[in-house]
Amino acid sequence: MTNIEKLQLIRARCVELLALAEKRTQGQWTPDETTDRFVWMPNPKEDNLIKVYTAHAEGDKQFIAACAGAAEAGWRSTIAAIDGLLRIRDCGIGYRSPEAQHAQMDLDAILAAWPEELL
């Protein structure tokens, strides 16, 4: 797989995760009615919710909810960064220009942050 193909996969995964996050409702982030040892959260591999066992449901629920907004912002930022950095890198100012080299370094950092198992 080329770096461009991997960047396209990363971008597509971010779009998928944002679409899944839009389906989330506040009621689905509460502990199970029968026990406080489970929480509902989005399944990252499928378009549904999963019931997750946790020994500390209330604290975990608060942590998951706190992370959700930051994760969504990160996915949006990653999409924008990929789009913008590819434009800078390929805008015709020369592949060896300082701007293009910095853009490539930033793209390399995005590639490193997304191991293939997350795609």
RAMO-V875926 format. One record per residue. N is the residue number from 0. RES is the residue in one letter. PSI is psi in whole degrees, -180 to 180 (NA if undefined). OMEGA is omega in degrees with one decimal (none if undefined). NEAR is the number of other ideal C-beta (glycine too) atoms within 8 Angstrom. Layout:
N,RES,PSI,OMEGA,NEAR / N,RES,PSI,OMEGA,NEAR
//
This chain:
0,M,134,178.3,4 / 1,T,166,177.6,5 / 2,N,-38,178.8,8 / 3,I,-43,177.6,6 / 4,E,-41,179.0,8 / 5,K,-40,176.7,13 / 6,L,-38,177.0,13 / 7,Q,-39,176.7,8 / 8,L,-42,178.2,10 / 9,I,-47,-179.8,14 / 10,R,-46,179.6,12 / 11,A,-39,179.0,8 / 12,R,-40,177.3,11 / 13,C,-42,177.5,12 / 14,V,-44,178.0,10 / 15,E,-45,-178.6,8 / 16,L,-38,176.7,12 / 17,L,-40,177.9,11 / 18,A,-41,177.3,8 / 19,L,-41,-179.3,11 / 20,A,-33,178.7,12 / 21,E,-25,-179.2,6 / 22,K,-13,-177.8,8 / 23,R,140,173.0,10 / 24,T,154,-178.2,6 / 25,Q,-37,-178.9,6 / 26,G,-27,-178.0,5 / 27,Q,-4,180.0,9 / 28,W,10,-179.6,13 / 29,T,160,176.8,8 / 30,P,156,176.9,11 / 31,D,146,-176.6,11 / 32,E,-32,-172.4,3 / 33,T,-19,-179.1,3 / 34,T,152,177.8,7 / 35,D,16,-176.4,7 / 36,R,10,177.5,9 / 37,F,149,170.3,12 / 38,V,151,174.8,14 / 39,W,136,177.3,11 / 40,M,159,-179.8,10 / 41,P,140,174.5,10 / 42,N,117,-175.1,9 / 43,P,-18,-177.1,5 / 44,K,-14,-177.7,3 / 45,E,171,-177.1,4 / 46,D,63,180.0,5 / 47,N,-175,177.4,6 / 48,L,153,177.2,8 / 49,I,152,177.8,8 / 50,K,121,-174.7,8 / 51,V,128,176.6,9 / 52,Y,137,175.6,6 / 53,T,141,178.8,9 / 54,A,-17,-176.8,5 / 55,H,66,-170.9,6 / 56,A,-45,-175.6,14 / 57,E,-48,178.0,8 / 58,G,-40,178.7,7 / 59,D,-41,178.9,11 / 60,K,-45,179.4,12 / 61,Q,-40,178.6,8 / 62,F,-47,180.0,8 / 63,I,-46,179.8,11 / 64,A,-40,179.3,8 / 65,A,-37,-179.4,8 / 66,C,-26,-173.9,8 / 67,A,-49,-179.7,11 / 68,G,-40,178.8,7 / 69,A,-39,178.3,8 / 70,A,-44,179.2,10 / 71,E,-41,177.0,11 / 72,A,-39,177.8,8 / 73,G,-40,178.3,8 / 74,W,-43,177.5,13 / 75,R,-42,179.1,10 / 76,S,-40,179.2,8 / 77,T,-44,177.2,12 / 78,I,-49,-179.4,11 / 79,A,-40,-179.7,8 / 80,A,-46,179.0,10 / 81,I,-49,-178.9,13 / 82,D,-48,-177.1,9 / 83,G,-43,-178.4,8 / 84,L,-36,175.9,13 / 85,L,-38,176.8,11 / 86,R,-45,179.5,8 / 87,I,-47,-177.3,11 / 88,R,-34,-172.6,11 / 89,D,15,-171.2,6 / 90,C,2,175.3,7 / 91,G,7,179.3,4 / 92,I,2,178.5,6 / 93,G,130,-176.1,6 / 94,Y,-26,-178.4,5 / 95,R,4,178.4,5 / 96,S,155,178.1,8 / 97,P,-38,-179.7,5 / 98,E,-47,-179.5,8 / 99,A,-38,179.7,14 / 100,Q,-41,177.2,9 / 101,H,-41,177.5,9 / 102,A,-43,179.4,12 / 103,Q,-39,177.5,10 / 104,M,-40,178.2,8 / 105,D,-40,176.0,10 / 106,L,-40,177.2,14 / 107,D,-37,177.8,9 / 108,A,-39,176.6,8 / 109,I,-45,178.4,14 / 110,L,-42,-179.0,11 / 111,A,-31,-177.5,6 / 112,A,-15,-176.5,5 / 113,W,86,175.0,11 / 114,P,154,-174.8,4 / 115,E,-29,179.6,6 / 116,E,-17,176.2,4 / 117,L,-12,-178.6,6 / 118,L,NA,none,8
//
